[in-house]
């Protein structure tokens, strides 16, 4: 069973620690080149993925 990731805000960005990286976009690989499934790649829960999607929508709205 994989360890549950703890989400936290750092410098105003939502993210989590993963293999010495602080991931703020769980929909791409750590190298930022490939789209990934955040549940399979990082072990996030459905609720955590929803939280990231809410944050992305909020950011997009603020930038428009």
PDBQT receptor file of N, H, CA, C and O in Angstrom, charges set to zero:
ATOM      1  N   UNK A   1       0.846  -1.187   0.000  1.00  0.00    +0.000 N 
ATOM      2  CA  UNK A   1       0.000   0.000   0.000  1.00  0.00    +0.000 C 
ATOM      3  C   UNK A   1       0.882   1.238   0.000  1.00  0.00    +0.000 C 
ATOM      4  O   UNK A   1       1.824   1.327   0.787  1.00  0.00    +0.000 OA
ATOM      5  N   UNK A   2       0.590   2.181  -0.863  1.00  0.00    +0.000 N 
ATOM      6  H   UNK A   2      -0.175   2.108  -1.502  1.00  0.00    +0.000 HD
ATOM      7  CA  UNK A   2       1.433   3.368  -0.969  1.00  0.00    +0.000 C 
ATOM      8  C   UNK A   2       1.111   4.382   0.125  1.00  0.00    +0.000 C 
ATOM      9  O   UNK A   2       0.002   4.430   0.657  1.00  0.00    +0.000 OA
ATOM     10  N   UNK A   3       2.096   5.169   0.432  1.00  0.00    +0.000 N 
ATOM     11  H   UNK A   3       2.997   5.130   0.000  1.00  0.00    +0.000 HD
ATOM     12  CA  UNK A   3       1.956   6.206   1.448  1.00  0.00    +0.000 C 
ATOM     13  C   UNK A   3       1.083   7.332   0.914  1.00  0.00    +0.000 C 
ATOM     14  O   UNK A   3       1.257   7.768  -0.224  1.00  0.00    +0.000 OA
ATOM     15  N   UNK A   4       0.149   7.801   1.725  1.00  0.00    +0.000 N 
ATOM     16  H   UNK A   4       0.007   7.447   2.649  1.00  0.00    +0.000 HD
ATOM     17  CA  UNK A   4      -0.702   8.912   1.314  1.00  0.00    +0.000 C 
ATOM     18  C   UNK A   4       0.130  10.188   1.279  1.00  0.00    +0.000 C 
ATOM     19  O   UNK A   4       0.865  10.487   2.220  1.00  0.00    +0.000 OA
ATOM     20  N   UNK A   5       0.009  10.923   0.204  1.00  0.00    +0.000 N 
ATOM     21  H   UNK A   5      -0.588  10.679  -0.560  1.00  0.00    +0.000 HD
ATOM     22  CA  UNK A   5       0.737  12.179   0.037  1.00  0.00    +0.000 C 
ATOM     23  C   UNK A   5       0.069  13.272   0.864  1.00  0.00    +0.000 C 
ATOM     24  O   UNK A   5      -1.157  13.373   0.909  1.00  0.00    +0.000 OA
ATOM     25  N   UNK A   6       0.880  14.073   1.505  1.00  0.00    +0.000 N 
ATOM     26  H   UNK A   6       1.876  13.991   1.469  1.00  0.00    +0.000 HD
ATOM     27  CA  UNK A   6       0.367  15.203   2.271  1.00  0.00    +0.000 C 
ATOM     28  C   UNK A   6       0.465  16.447   1.400  1.00  0.00    +0.000 C 
ATOM     29  O   UNK A   6       1.561  16.849   1.010  1.00  0.00    +0.000 OA
ATOM     30  N   UNK A   7      -0.680  17.060   1.094  1.00  0.00    +0.000 N 
ATOM     31  H   UNK A   7      -1.571  16.734   1.411  1.00  0.00    +0.000 HD
ATOM     32  CA  UNK A   7      -0.687  18.287   0.314  1.00  0.00    +0.000 C 
ATOM     33  C   UNK A   7      -0.407  19.462   1.227  1.00  0.00    +0.000 C 
ATOM     34  O   UNK A   7      -0.871  19.499   2.367  1.00  0.00    +0.000 OA
ATOM     35  N   UNK A   8       0.350  20.418   0.727  1.00  0.00    +0.000 N 
ATOM     36  H   UNK A   8       0.727  20.388  -0.199  1.00  0.00    +0.000 HD
ATOM     37  CA  UNK A   8       0.647  21.626   1.504  1.00  0.00    +0.000 C 
ATOM     38  C   UNK A   8       0.870  22.792   0.556  1.00  0.00    +0.000 C 
ATOM     39  O   UNK A   8       1.154  22.616  -0.629  1.00  0.00    +0.000 OA
ATOM     40  N   UNK A   9       0.733  23.980   1.110  1.00  0.00    +0.000 N 
ATOM     41  H   UNK A   9       0.502  24.123   2.072  1.00  0.00    +0.000 HD
ATOM     42  CA  UNK A   9       0.995  25.190   0.341  1.00  0.00    +0.000 C 
ATOM     43  C   UNK A   9       2.395  25.687   0.668  1.00  0.00    +0.000 C 
ATOM     44  O   UNK A   9       2.752  25.837   1.836  1.00  0.00    +0.000 OA
ATOM     45  N   UNK A  10       3.184  25.941  -0.364  1.00  0.00    +0.000 N 
ATOM     46  H   UNK A  10       2.895  25.819  -1.313  1.00  0.00    +0.000 HD
ATOM     47  CA  UNK A  10       4.509  26.533  -0.215  1.00  0.00    +0.000 C 
ATOM     48  C   UNK A  10       4.577  27.700  -1.196  1.00  0.00    +0.000 C 
ATOM     49  O   UNK A  10       4.344  27.533  -2.393  1.00  0.00    +0.000 OA
ATOM     50  N   UNK A  11       4.893  28.864  -0.683  1.00  0.00    +0.000 N 
ATOM     51  H   UNK A  11       5.081  29.001   0.290  1.00  0.00    +0.000 HD
ATOM     52  CA  UNK A  11       4.935  30.085  -1.505  1.00  0.00    +0.000 C 
ATOM     53  C   UNK A  11       3.646  30.276  -2.288  1.00  0.00    +0.000 C 
ATOM     54  O   UNK A  11       3.668  30.716  -3.438  1.00  0.00    +0.000 OA
ATOM     55  N   UNK A  12       2.519  29.941  -1.660  1.00  0.00    +0.000 N 
ATOM     56  H   UNK A  12       2.501  29.583  -0.727  1.00  0.00    +0.000 HD
ATOM     57  CA  UNK A  12       1.221  30.142  -2.278  1.00  0.00    +0.000 C 
ATOM     58  C   UNK A  12       0.819  29.094  -3.293  1.00  0.00    +0.000 C 
ATOM     59  O   UNK A  12      -0.233  29.222  -3.920  1.00  0.00    +0.000 OA
ATOM     60  N   UNK A  13       1.640  28.041  -3.477  1.00  0.00    +0.000 N 
ATOM     61  H   UNK A  13       2.494  27.937  -2.968  1.00  0.00    +0.000 HD
ATOM     62  CA  UNK A  13       1.320  26.991  -4.440  1.00  0.00    +0.000 C 
ATOM     63  C   UNK A  13       1.041  25.684  -3.724  1.00  0.00    +0.000 C 
ATOM     64  O   UNK A  13       1.770  25.281  -2.817  1.00  0.00    +0.000 OA
ATOM     65  N   UNK A  14      -0.038  25.027  -4.151  1.00  0.00    +0.000 N 
ATOM     66  H   UNK A  14      -0.630  25.354  -4.887  1.00  0.00    +0.000 HD
ATOM     67  CA  UNK A  14      -0.383  23.718  -3.612  1.00  0.00    +0.000 C 
ATOM     68  C   UNK A  14       0.546  22.676  -4.216  1.00  0.00    +0.000 C 
ATOM     69  O   UNK A  14       0.802  22.696  -5.420  1.00  0.00    +0.000 OA
ATOM     70  N   UNK A  15       1.051  21.770  -3.391  1.00  0.00    +0.000 N 
ATOM     71  H   UNK A  15       0.843  21.754  -2.413  1.00  0.00    +0.000 HD
ATOM     72  CA  UNK A  15       1.915  20.719  -3.903  1.00  0.00    +0.000 C 
ATOM     73  C   UNK A  15       2.181  19.663  -2.852  1.00  0.00    +0.000 C 
ATOM     74  O   UNK A  15       1.573  19.656  -1.782  1.00  0.00    +0.000 OA
ATOM     75  N   UNK A  16       3.109  18.765  -3.180  1.00  0.00    +0.000 N 
ATOM     76  H   UNK A  16       3.603  18.771  -4.050  1.00  0.00    +0.000 HD
ATOM     77  CA  UNK A  16       3.484  17.681  -2.270  1.00  0.00    +0.000 C 
ATOM     78  C   UNK A  16       4.890  17.212  -2.621  1.00  0.00    +0.000 C 
ATOM     79  O   UNK A  16       5.372  17.406  -3.736  1.00  0.00    +0.000 OA
ATOM     80  N   UNK A  17       5.532  16.591  -1.637  1.00  0.00    +0.000 N 
ATOM     81  H   UNK A  17       5.140  16.433  -0.731  1.00  0.00    +0.000 HD
ATOM     82  CA  UNK A  17       6.870  16.045  -1.844  1.00  0.00    +0.000 C 
ATOM     83  C   UNK A  17       6.779  14.684  -2.503  1.00  0.00    +0.000 C 
ATOM     84  O   UNK A  17       5.959  13.849  -2.122  1.00  0.00    +0.000 OA
ATOM     85  N   UNK A  18       7.643  14.465  -3.510  1.00  0.00    +0.000 N 
ATOM     86  H   UNK A  18       8.309  15.143  -3.819  1.00  0.00    +0.000 HD
ATOM     87  CA  UNK A  18       7.705  13.186  -4.201  1.00  0.00    +0.000 C 
ATOM     88  C   UNK A  18       9.124  12.979  -4.701  1.00  0.00    +0.000 C 
ATOM     89  O   UNK A  18       9.575  13.693  -5.597  1.00  0.00    +0.000 OA
ATOM     90  N   UNK A  19       9.833  12.012  -4.136  1.00  0.00    +0.000 N 
ATOM     91  H   UNK A  19       9.466  11.432  -3.409  1.00  0.00    +0.000 HD
ATOM     92  CA  UNK A  19      11.188  11.658  -4.570  1.00  0.00    +0.000 C 
ATOM     93  C   UNK A  19      12.075  12.889  -4.746  1.00  0.00    +0.000 C 
ATOM     94  O   UNK A  19      12.655  13.087  -5.813  1.00  0.00    +0.000 OA
ATOM     95  N   UNK A  20      12.182  13.703  -3.721  1.00  0.00    +0.000 N 
ATOM     96  H   UNK A  20      11.710  13.542  -2.854  1.00  0.00    +0.000 HD
ATOM     97  CA  UNK A  20      13.028  14.905  -3.699  1.00  0.00    +0.000 C 
ATOM     98  C   UNK A  20      12.561  16.026  -4.625  1.00  0.00    +0.000 C 
ATOM     99  O   UNK A  20      13.324  16.948  -4.913  1.00  0.00    +0.000 OA
ATOM    100  N   UNK A  21      11.326  15.955  -5.088  1.00  0.00    +0.000 N 
ATOM    101  H   UNK A  21      10.706  15.206  -4.854  1.00  0.00    +0.000 HD
ATOM    102  CA  UNK A  21      10.726  17.026  -5.886  1.00  0.00    +0.000 C 
ATOM    103  C   UNK A  21       9.523  17.566  -5.115  1.00  0.00    +0.000 C 
ATOM    104  O   UNK A  21       8.868  16.823  -4.385  1.00  0.00    +0.000 OA
ATOM    105  N   UNK A  22       9.234  18.854  -5.276  1.00  0.00    +0.000 N 
ATOM    106  H   UNK A  22       9.767  19.457  -5.870  1.00  0.00    +0.000 HD
ATOM    107  CA  UNK A  22       7.976  19.403  -4.773  1.00  0.00    +0.000 C 
ATOM    108  C   UNK A  22       7.079  19.572  -5.983  1.00  0.00    +0.000 C 
ATOM    109  O   UNK A  22       7.290  20.471  -6.797  1.00  0.00    +0.000 OA
ATOM    110  N   UNK A  23       6.092  18.725  -6.103  1.00  0.00    +0.000 N 
ATOM    111  H   UNK A  23       5.921  17.995  -5.442  1.00  0.00    +0.000 HD
ATOM    112  CA  UNK A  23       5.221  18.663  -7.276  1.00  0.00    +0.000 C 
ATOM    113  C   UNK A  23       4.067  19.649  -7.105  1.00  0.00    +0.000 C 
ATOM    114  O   UNK A  23       3.306  19.568  -6.140  1.00  0.00    +0.000 OA
ATOM    115  N   UNK A  24       3.947  20.575  -8.048  1.00  0.00    +0.000 N 
ATOM    116  H   UNK A  24       4.565  20.641  -8.832  1.00  0.00    +0.000 HD
ATOM    117  CA  UNK A  24       2.834  21.524  -8.023  1.00  0.00    +0.000 C 
ATOM    118  C   UNK A  24       1.858  21.276  -9.175  1.00  0.00    +0.000 C 
ATOM    119  O   UNK A  24       0.768  21.847  -9.192  1.00  0.00    +0.000 OA
ATOM    120  N   UNK A  25       2.234  20.441 -10.124  1.00  0.00    +0.000 N 
ATOM    121  H   UNK A  25       3.120  19.977 -10.110  1.00  0.00    +0.000 HD
ATOM    122  CA  UNK A  25       1.340  20.051 -11.214  1.00  0.00    +0.000 C 
ATOM    123  C   UNK A  25       1.404  18.534 -11.354  1.00  0.00    +0.000 C 
ATOM    124  O   UNK A  25       2.268  18.015 -12.061  1.00  0.00    +0.000 OA
ATOM    125  N   UNK A  26       0.499  17.821 -10.690  1.00  0.00    +0.000 N 
ATOM    126  H   UNK A  26      -0.203  18.243 -10.116  1.00  0.00    +0.000 HD
ATOM    127  CA  UNK A  26       0.566  16.355 -10.706  1.00  0.00    +0.000 C 
ATOM    128  C   UNK A  26       0.079  15.723 -12.005  1.00  0.00    +0.000 C 
ATOM    129  O   UNK A  26       0.021  14.498 -12.113  1.00  0.00    +0.000 OA
ATOM    130  N   UNK A  27      -0.267  16.540 -12.984  1.00  0.00    +0.000 N 
ATOM    131  H   UNK A  27      -0.220  17.535 -12.896  1.00  0.00    +0.000 HD
ATOM    132  CA  UNK A  27      -0.759  16.014 -14.258  1.00  0.00    +0.000 C 
ATOM    133  C   UNK A  27       0.357  15.848 -15.281  1.00  0.00    +0.000 C 
ATOM    134  O   UNK A  27       0.114  15.426 -16.412  1.00  0.00    +0.000 OA
ATOM    135  N   UNK A  28       1.603  16.187 -14.872  1.00  0.00    +0.000 N 
ATOM    136  H   UNK A  28       1.800  16.529 -13.953  1.00  0.00    +0.000 HD
ATOM    137  CA  UNK A  28       2.776  15.984 -15.723  1.00  0.00    +0.000 C 
ATOM    138  C   UNK A  28       3.854  15.260 -14.933  1.00  0.00    +0.000 C 
ATOM    139  O   UNK A  28       3.867  15.281 -13.702  1.00  0.00    +0.000 OA
ATOM    140  N   UNK A  29       4.760  14.618 -15.669  1.00  0.00    +0.000 N 
ATOM    141  H   UNK A  29       4.749  14.602 -16.669  1.00  0.00    +0.000 HD
ATOM    142  CA  UNK A  29       5.854  13.883 -15.038  1.00  0.00    +0.000 C 
ATOM    143  C   UNK A  29       6.827  14.843 -14.353  1.00  0.00    +0.000 C 
ATOM    144  O   UNK A  29       6.777  16.054 -14.574  1.00  0.00    +0.000 OA
ATOM    145  N   UNK A  30       7.704  14.296 -13.528  1.00  0.00    +0.000 N 
ATOM    146  H   UNK A  30       7.745  13.313 -13.349  1.00  0.00    +0.000 HD
ATOM    147  CA  UNK A  30       8.668  15.138 -12.816  1.00  0.00    +0.000 C 
ATOM    148  C   UNK A  30       9.584  15.885 -13.773  1.00  0.00    +0.000 C 
ATOM    149  O   UNK A  30      10.095  16.951 -13.429  1.00  0.00    +0.000 OA
ATOM    150  N   UNK A  31       9.803  15.344 -14.973  1.00  0.00    +0.000 N 
ATOM    151  H   UNK A  31       9.388  14.478 -15.253  1.00  0.00    +0.000 HD
ATOM    152  CA  UNK A  31      10.642  16.045 -15.962  1.00  0.00    +0.000 C 
ATOM    153  C   UNK A  31       9.841  17.086 -16.746  1.00  0.00    +0.000 C 
ATOM    154  O   UNK A  31      10.395  17.822 -17.563  1.00  0.00    +0.000 OA
ATOM    155  N   UNK A  32       8.514  17.138 -16.487  1.00  0.00    +0.000 N 
ATOM    156  H   UNK A  32       8.064  16.540 -15.824  1.00  0.00    +0.000 HD
ATOM    157  CA  UNK A  32       7.608  18.104 -17.117  1.00  0.00    +0.000 C 
ATOM    158  C   UNK A  32       7.417  17.870 -18.619  1.00  0.00    +0.000 C 
ATOM    159  O   UNK A  32       6.955  18.765 -19.326  1.00  0.00    +0.000 OA
ATOM    160  N   UNK A  33       7.765  16.690 -19.108  1.00  0.00    +0.000 N 
ATOM    161  H   UNK A  33       8.141  15.963 -18.533  1.00  0.00    +0.000 HD
ATOM    162  CA  UNK A  33       7.655  16.421 -20.549  1.00  0.00    +0.000 C 
ATOM    163  C   UNK A  33       6.451  15.556 -20.918  1.00  0.00    +0.000 C 
ATOM    164  O   UNK A  33       6.024  15.552 -22.072  1.00  0.00    +0.000 OA
ATOM    165  N   UNK A  34       5.902  14.826 -19.952  1.00  0.00    +0.000 N 
ATOM    166  H   UNK A  34       6.248  14.829 -19.014  1.00  0.00    +0.000 HD
ATOM    167  CA  UNK A  34       4.858  13.858 -20.271  1.00  0.00    +0.000 C 
ATOM    168  C   UNK A  34       3.627  14.058 -19.393  1.00  0.00    +0.000 C 
ATOM    169  O   UNK A  34       3.738  14.351 -18.203  1.00  0.00    +0.000 OA
ATOM    170  N   UNK A  35       2.461  13.894 -19.997  1.00  0.00    +0.000 N 
ATOM    171  H   UNK A  35       2.371  13.656 -20.964  1.00  0.00    +0.000 HD
ATOM    172  CA  UNK A  35       1.222  13.892 -19.224  1.00  0.00    +0.000 C 
ATOM    173  C   UNK A  35       1.129  12.570 -18.479  1.00  0.00    +0.000 C 
ATOM    174  O   UNK A  35       1.446  11.515 -19.028  1.00  0.00    +0.000 OA
ATOM    175  N   UNK A  36       0.692  12.632 -17.226  1.00  0.00    +0.000 N 
ATOM    176  H   UNK A  36       0.434  13.489 -16.780  1.00  0.00    +0.000 HD
ATOM    177  CA  UNK A  36       0.555  11.416 -16.426  1.00  0.00    +0.000 C 
ATOM    178  C   UNK A  36      -0.776  11.428 -15.675  1.00  0.00    +0.000 C 
ATOM    179  O   UNK A  36      -1.420  12.466 -15.527  1.00  0.00    +0.000 OA
ATOM    180  N   UNK A  37      -1.163  10.260 -15.214  1.00  0.00    +0.000 N 
ATOM    181  H   UNK A  37      -0.640   9.416 -15.335  1.00  0.00    +0.000 HD
ATOM    182  CA  UNK A  37      -2.323  10.105 -14.341  1.00  0.00    +0.000 C 
ATOM    183  C   UNK A  37      -1.809  10.305 -12.916  1.00  0.00    +0.000 C 
ATOM    184  O   UNK A  37      -1.006   9.502 -12.441  1.00  0.00    +0.000 OA
ATOM    185  N   UNK A  38      -2.253  11.359 -12.222  1.00  0.00    +0.000 N 
ATOM    186  H   UNK A  38      -2.906  12.011 -12.608  1.00  0.00    +0.000 HD
ATOM    187  CA  UNK A  38      -1.708  11.655 -10.893  1.00  0.00    +0.000 C 
ATOM    188  C   UNK A  38      -1.980  10.570  -9.853  1.00  0.00    +0.000 C 
ATOM    189  O   UNK A  38      -1.255  10.468  -8.864  1.00  0.00    +0.000 OA
ATOM    190  N   UNK A  39      -3.009   9.768 -10.066  1.00  0.00    +0.000 N 
ATOM    191  H   UNK A  39      -3.598   9.851 -10.870  1.00  0.00    +0.000 HD
ATOM    192  CA  UNK A  39      -3.308   8.686  -9.131  1.00  0.00    +0.000 C 
ATOM    193  C   UNK A  39      -2.301   7.551  -9.316  1.00  0.00    +0.000 C 
ATOM    194  O   UNK A  39      -1.774   7.019  -8.340  1.00  0.00    +0.000 OA
ATOM    195  N   UNK A  40      -2.038   7.185 -10.572  1.00  0.00    +0.000 N 
ATOM    196  H   UNK A  40      -2.466   7.618 -11.365  1.00  0.00    +0.000 HD
ATOM    197  CA  UNK A  40      -1.087   6.102 -10.842  1.00  0.00    +0.000 C 
ATOM    198  C   UNK A  40       0.363   6.548 -10.637  1.00  0.00    +0.000 C 
ATOM    199  O   UNK A  40       1.168   5.805 -10.076  1.00  0.00    +0.000 OA
ATOM    200  N   UNK A  41       0.690   7.745 -11.085  1.00  0.00    +0.000 N 
ATOM    201  H   UNK A  41       0.036   8.349 -11.541  1.00  0.00    +0.000 HD
ATOM    202  CA  UNK A  41       2.082   8.220 -11.043  1.00  0.00    +0.000 C 
ATOM    203  C   UNK A  41       2.541   8.591  -9.636  1.00  0.00    +0.000 C 
ATOM    204  O   UNK A  41       3.650   8.243  -9.229  1.00  0.00    +0.000 OA
ATOM    205  N   UNK A  42       1.694   9.295  -8.897  1.00  0.00    +0.000 N 
ATOM    206  H   UNK A  42       0.794   9.578  -9.228  1.00  0.00    +0.000 HD
ATOM    207  CA  UNK A  42       2.101   9.831  -7.604  1.00  0.00    +0.000 C 
ATOM    208  C   UNK A  42       1.342   9.264  -6.413  1.00  0.00    +0.000 C 
ATOM    209  O   UNK A  42       1.672   9.571  -5.268  1.00  0.00    +0.000 OA
ATOM    210  N   UNK A  43       0.328   8.440  -6.672  1.00  0.00    +0.000 N 
ATOM    211  H   UNK A  43       0.061   8.191  -7.603  1.00  0.00    +0.000 HD
ATOM    212  CA  UNK A  43      -0.433   7.847  -5.586  1.00  0.00    +0.000 C 
ATOM    213  C   UNK A  43      -1.397   8.800  -4.903  1.00  0.00    +0.000 C 
ATOM    214  O   UNK A  43      -1.719   8.627  -3.727  1.00  0.00    +0.000 OA
ATOM    215  N   UNK A  44      -1.860   9.807  -5.637  1.00  0.00    +0.000 N 
ATOM    216  H   UNK A  44      -1.599   9.947  -6.592  1.00  0.00    +0.000 HD
ATOM    217  CA  UNK A  44      -2.820  10.744  -5.054  1.00  0.00    +0.000 C 
ATOM    218  C   UNK A  44      -4.199  10.100  -4.966  1.00  0.00    +0.000 C 
ATOM    219  O   UNK A  44      -4.492   9.132  -5.668  1.00  0.00    +0.000 OA
ATOM    220  N   UNK A  45      -5.030  10.646  -4.103  1.00  0.00    +0.000 N 
ATOM    221  H   UNK A  45      -4.792  11.433  -3.533  1.00  0.00    +0.000 HD
ATOM    222  CA  UNK A  45      -6.415  10.174  -3.993  1.00  0.00    +0.000 C 
ATOM    223  C   UNK A  45      -7.291  10.990  -4.951  1.00  0.00    +0.000 C 
ATOM    224  O   UNK A  45      -6.869  12.024  -5.468  1.00  0.00    +0.000 OA
ATOM    225  N   UNK A  46      -8.501  10.511  -5.175  1.00  0.00    +0.000 N 
ATOM    226  H   UNK A  46      -8.844   9.671  -4.755  1.00  0.00    +0.000 HD
ATOM    227  CA  UNK A  46      -9.447  11.258  -6.015  1.00  0.00    +0.000 C 
ATOM    228  C   UNK A  46      -9.676  12.661  -5.450  1.00  0.00    +0.000 C 
ATOM    229  O   UNK A  46      -9.711  13.637  -6.199  1.00  0.00    +0.000 OA
ATOM    230  N   UNK A  47      -9.833  12.758  -4.127  1.00  0.00    +0.000 N 
ATOM    231  H   UNK A  47      -9.805  11.965  -3.519  1.00  0.00    +0.000 HD
ATOM    232  CA  UNK A  47     -10.068  14.067  -3.514  1.00  0.00    +0.000 C 
ATOM    233  C   UNK A  47      -8.878  15.003  -3.690  1.00  0.00    +0.000 C 
ATOM    234  O   UNK A  47      -9.062  16.204  -3.888  1.00  0.00    +0.000 OA
ATOM    235  N   UNK A  48      -7.669  14.472  -3.622  1.00  0.00    +0.000 N 
ATOM    236  H   UNK A  48      -7.519  13.496  -3.461  1.00  0.00    +0.000 HD
ATOM    237  CA  UNK A  48      -6.485  15.307  -3.822  1.00  0.00    +0.000 C 
ATOM    238  C   UNK A  48      -6.419  15.817  -5.263  1.00  0.00    +0.000 C 
ATOM    239  O   UNK A  48      -6.057  16.968  -5.503  1.00  0.00    +0.000 OA
ATOM    240  N   UNK A  49      -6.765  14.965  -6.207  1.00  0.00    +0.000 N 
ATOM    241  H   UNK A  49      -7.059  14.030  -6.012  1.00  0.00    +0.000 HD
ATOM    242  CA  UNK A  49      -6.781  15.383  -7.615  1.00  0.00    +0.000 C 
ATOM    243  C   UNK A  49      -7.820  16.488  -7.808  1.00  0.00    +0.000 C 
ATOM    244  O   UNK A  49      -7.565  17.466  -8.511  1.00  0.00    +0.000 OA
ATOM    245  N   UNK A  50      -8.982  16.335  -7.189  1.00  0.00    +0.000 N 
ATOM    246  H   UNK A  50      -9.189  15.540  -6.617  1.00  0.00    +0.000 HD
ATOM    247  CA  UNK A  50     -10.018  17.370  -7.278  1.00  0.00    +0.000 C 
ATOM    248  C   UNK A  50      -9.512  18.691  -6.715  1.00  0.00    +0.000 C 
ATOM    249  O   UNK A  50      -9.797  19.754  -7.268  1.00  0.00    +0.000 OA
ATOM    250  N   UNK A  51      -8.765  18.629  -5.619  1.00  0.00    +0.000 N 
ATOM    251  H   UNK A  51      -8.534  17.766  -5.170  1.00  0.00    +0.000 HD
ATOM    252  CA  UNK A  51      -8.211  19.836  -5.001  1.00  0.00    +0.000 C 
ATOM    253  C   UNK A  51      -7.264  20.543  -5.976  1.00  0.00    +0.000 C 
ATOM    254  O   UNK A  51      -7.304  21.767  -6.096  1.00  0.00    +0.000 OA
ATOM    255  N   UNK A  52      -6.420  19.789  -6.666  1.00  0.00    +0.000 N 
ATOM    256  H   UNK A  52      -6.387  18.794  -6.569  1.00  0.00    +0.000 HD
ATOM    257  CA  UNK A  52      -5.519  20.393  -7.651  1.00  0.00    +0.000 C 
ATOM    258  C   UNK A  52      -6.301  21.020  -8.809  1.00  0.00    +0.000 C 
ATOM    259  O   UNK A  52      -5.943  22.096  -9.290  1.00  0.00    +0.000 OA
ATOM    260  N   UNK A  53      -7.357  20.356  -9.253  1.00  0.00    +0.000 N 
ATOM    261  H   UNK A  53      -7.649  19.482  -8.862  1.00  0.00    +0.000 HD
ATOM    262  CA  UNK A  53      -8.174  20.909 -10.340  1.00  0.00    +0.000 C 
ATOM    263  C   UNK A  53      -8.845  22.203  -9.901  1.00  0.00    +0.000 C 
ATOM    264  O   UNK A  53      -8.938  23.149 -10.684  1.00  0.00    +0.000 OA
ATOM    265  N   UNK A  54      -9.316  22.256  -8.649  1.00  0.00    +0.000 N 
ATOM    266  H   UNK A  54      -9.241  21.488  -8.013  1.00  0.00    +0.000 HD
ATOM    267  CA  UNK A  54      -9.914  23.490  -8.127  1.00  0.00    +0.000 C 
ATOM    268  C   UNK A  54      -8.880  24.610  -8.097  1.00  0.00    +0.000 C 
ATOM    269  O   UNK A  54      -9.186  25.748  -8.454  1.00  0.00    +0.000 OA
ATOM    270  N   UNK A  55      -7.677  24.300  -7.678  1.00  0.00    +0.000 N 
ATOM    271  H   UNK A  55      -7.429  23.376  -7.387  1.00  0.00    +0.000 HD
ATOM    272  CA  UNK A  55      -6.603  25.299  -7.617  1.00  0.00    +0.000 C 
ATOM    273  C   UNK A  55      -6.269  25.811  -9.016  1.00  0.00    +0.000 C 
ATOM    274  O   UNK A  55      -6.047  27.007  -9.205  1.00  0.00    +0.000 OA
ATOM    275  N   UNK A  56      -6.235  24.910  -9.995  1.00  0.00    +0.000 N 
ATOM    276  H   UNK A  56      -6.416  23.938  -9.842  1.00  0.00    +0.000 HD
ATOM    277  CA  UNK A  56      -5.941  25.321 -11.373  1.00  0.00    +0.000 C 
ATOM    278  C   UNK A  56      -7.034  26.239 -11.908  1.00  0.00    +0.000 C 
ATOM    279  O   UNK A  56      -6.737  27.235 -12.568  1.00  0.00    +0.000 OA
ATOM    280  N   UNK A  57      -8.299  25.912 -11.632  1.00  0.00    +0.000 N 
ATOM    281  H   UNK A  57      -8.540  25.103 -11.096  1.00  0.00    +0.000 HD
ATOM    282  CA  UNK A  57      -9.404  26.770 -12.077  1.00  0.00    +0.000 C 
ATOM    283  C   UNK A  57      -9.307  28.146 -11.438  1.00  0.00    +0.000 C 
ATOM    284  O   UNK A  57      -9.486  29.165 -12.104  1.00  0.00    +0.000 OA
ATOM    285  N   UNK A  58      -9.022  28.167 -10.138  1.00  0.00    +0.000 N 
ATOM    286  H   UNK A  58      -8.877  27.339  -9.596  1.00  0.00    +0.000 HD
ATOM    287  CA  UNK A  58      -8.889  29.430  -9.414  1.00  0.00    +0.000 C 
ATOM    288  C   UNK A  58      -7.759  30.282 -10.007  1.00  0.00    +0.000 C 
ATOM    289  O   UNK A  58      -7.914  31.488 -10.200  1.00  0.00    +0.000 OA
ATOM    290  N   UNK A  59      -6.642  29.647 -10.289  1.00  0.00    +0.000 N 
ATOM    291  H   UNK A  59      -6.516  28.667 -10.133  1.00  0.00    +0.000 HD
ATOM    292  CA  UNK A  59      -5.505  30.361 -10.879  1.00  0.00    +0.000 C 
ATOM    293  C   UNK A  59      -5.850  30.900 -12.262  1.00  0.00    +0.000 C 
ATOM    294  O   UNK A  59      -5.509  32.032 -12.602  1.00  0.00    +0.000 OA
ATOM    295  N   UNK A  60      -6.535  30.071 -13.058  1.00  0.00    +0.000 N 
ATOM    296  H   UNK A  60      -6.812  29.151 -12.782  1.00  0.00    +0.000 HD
ATOM    297  CA  UNK A  60      -6.928  30.506 -14.402  1.00  0.00    +0.000 C 
ATOM    298  C   UNK A  60      -7.887  31.692 -14.338  1.00  0.00    +0.000 C 
ATOM    299  O   UNK A  60      -7.776  32.625 -15.133  1.00  0.00    +0.000 OA
ATOM    300  N   UNK A  61      -8.820  31.658 -13.402  1.00  0.00    +0.000 N 
ATOM    301  H   UNK A  61      -8.910  30.900 -12.756  1.00  0.00    +0.000 HD
ATOM    302  CA  UNK A  61      -9.766  32.757 -13.257  1.00  0.00    +0.000 C 
ATOM    303  C   UNK A  61      -9.055  34.045 -12.833  1.00  0.00    +0.000 C 
ATOM    304  O   UNK A  61      -9.396  35.128 -13.307  1.00  0.00    +0.000 OA
ATOM    305  N   UNK A  62      -8.082  33.927 -11.953  1.00  0.00    +0.000 N 
ATOM    306  H   UNK A  62      -7.805  33.046 -11.568  1.00  0.00    +0.000 HD
ATOM    307  CA  UNK A  62      -7.333  35.092 -11.496  1.00  0.00    +0.000 C 
ATOM    308  C   UNK A  62      -6.475  35.702 -12.611  1.00  0.00    +0.000 C 
ATOM    309  O   UNK A  62      -6.222  36.907 -12.625  1.00  0.00    +0.000 OA
ATOM    310  N   UNK A  63      -6.036  34.861 -13.532  1.00  0.00    +0.000 N 
ATOM    311  H   UNK A  63      -6.241  33.882 -13.520  1.00  0.00    +0.000 HD
ATOM    312  CA  UNK A  63      -5.180  35.332 -14.629  1.00  0.00    +0.000 C 
ATOM    313  C   UNK A  63      -5.966  35.890 -15.814  1.00  0.00    +0.000 C 
ATOM    314  O   UNK A  63      -5.377  36.450 -16.738  1.00  0.00    +0.000 OA
ATOM    315  N   UNK A  64      -7.269  35.746 -15.795  1.00  0.00    +0.000 N 
ATOM    316  H   UNK A  64      -7.748  35.291 -15.044  1.00  0.00    +0.000 HD
ATOM    317  CA  UNK A  64      -8.098  36.275 -16.900  1.00  0.00    +0.000 C 
ATOM    318  C   UNK A  64      -8.735  37.584 -16.543  1.00  0.00    +0.000 C 
ATOM    319  O   UNK A  64      -9.459  38.160 -17.355  1.00  0.00    +0.000 OA
TER     320      UNK A  64
